[in-house]
Amino acid sequence: MTWADLWLLAAPPLFGGVIGYFTNDIAIKMLFRPYRAIYVGNQRLPFTPGLIPSNQERLAKRISDTIMGSLLTPEELQNLARRLLQTERTQAAIKWLLELALDQVKSRAQARTAQIAGSILQDLFGKSLPRLIRVWARRDDFLEPQLNQLFDQVLLDFKFSPEQGDQIATWVLTGVFPPDKVRQLVIDFLTDRNIQVIDTIFRERTSGTYWVVANLFGVRNALARLRAFCLDEREVSNARIAELITALQIGKRLRDWLQQVSLQNLPVATVRQIRRNLRESVQSYIQTLGPEFLRGLGNSVNWEMLATQLINRLQHSEVINQSLDPVSEELALILERYLERDLESLIAQIIPILNIEQVIIDRVRGTSPRELEMAIQGIVRSELQAIVNLGGILGFVIGIFQAVFFYIQRGG
């Protein structure tokens, strides 16, 4: 076999492989390059810019339609939202937000926080609540259920305990009616006229043995001597009155009477009238003086100092720290129930707001051809190289067939 025969057999596979390899490589590069159009005079050269840069607008729209039509469908977004908003994740996020809020309260901005909270409290008690009460008070049934419930559950069943009865009885006998006060009442009551009236009635209205005593002795002299004794012997009379109070067990009798006092012992009609009068009195007071009372309270209280104390209490409250877990769990369960009910409609409202299609279009359109080429090659570099290699292999194989054909034809 001569050198001509060898060249005839080797040349077609060699050139076919080189042509196939570089042709595919050029074709792939022409997808992206040149990045800009090339002009000769006023004429734009064909295939400039590359296929993808020249159709980048349409490519962006097709990518957006593909993603939104098959990848980010409403059903897939709902599934994604369910996975992202699982109870455990939601609870952890809510707890993190609560802890962040507490940390913010504990930070150096505490004075500012206290000032804001104080202003809110002052506005609430000084302006908002008085206006609300003024509006609510116009209703005929204003506070009627609440006051009736208070009366039925508290006042109707209220009774003094033995300790309370003893304290009230002691207060009455020592503070309201001490012996000196009782002595003064006796003196004020036993005037000459009252003594004359008592003596006359005693003489006229008694009978039998009492009539004899009343008409022979009368009670005028005894009452007059009692008054004189109380006037002249102040200390002695006070001591005697105190002895009488102790001997007659006035304190014990008063305490026992107080323990028996109850609205349930009164007639039903009387109890209903008392409840009605109480309700009307409270309603009238709140309607007339309630707004002014709250406004005065709002102006008299140092709300900033109160807010500072509340914030300091929150900072050191173990209850707040211990309640973060149950509170975040309850909020997460509430959010989960809400999502189970309204997730579909919520996603339908969110998709137009997010405008994901336009975001994708703007992102693809805003990407330069060079960055787009690098991104695509970064994803399918091995696949593109395989296409180039395949072109070389196919060219080489076709060259072999062509060489064999030429050799057989020449030999024949």
Buried (B, 14 or more C-beta within 10 A) or exposed (E): EEEEEEEBBEBBBBBBBBBBBBBBBEEBBBEBBBBEEEEEEEEEEEEBBBBBBBEBEEBBBEBBEEBBEEEBEEEEBBEEBEEEBEEEEBBEBBBEEBEEEBEEBBEEEBEEBBBEBBEEBBEBBBBEBBEEBEEBBEEEEBBBEEBBEBBEEEBBEEEBEEEEBBBBBEEBBEEEBBBBBBBEEBBEEBEEEEBEEBBBEBBEEBEEEEBEEBEEEBBBEEBBEBBEBBEEEBEEBBEBBBEEBEEEEBBEEBBEEBBEEEBEEBEEEEBEEBBEEBBEEBBEEBBEEBBEBBBBEBEEBEBBEBBBEBBBEBEEEEEBEEEBEEBBBEBBEEBBEEBEEEBEEBBEEEBEEEEBBEEBBEEBEEBEBEEBBBEBBEEEEEEBBEEBBEBBBBBBBBBBEBBEEBBEEEEE
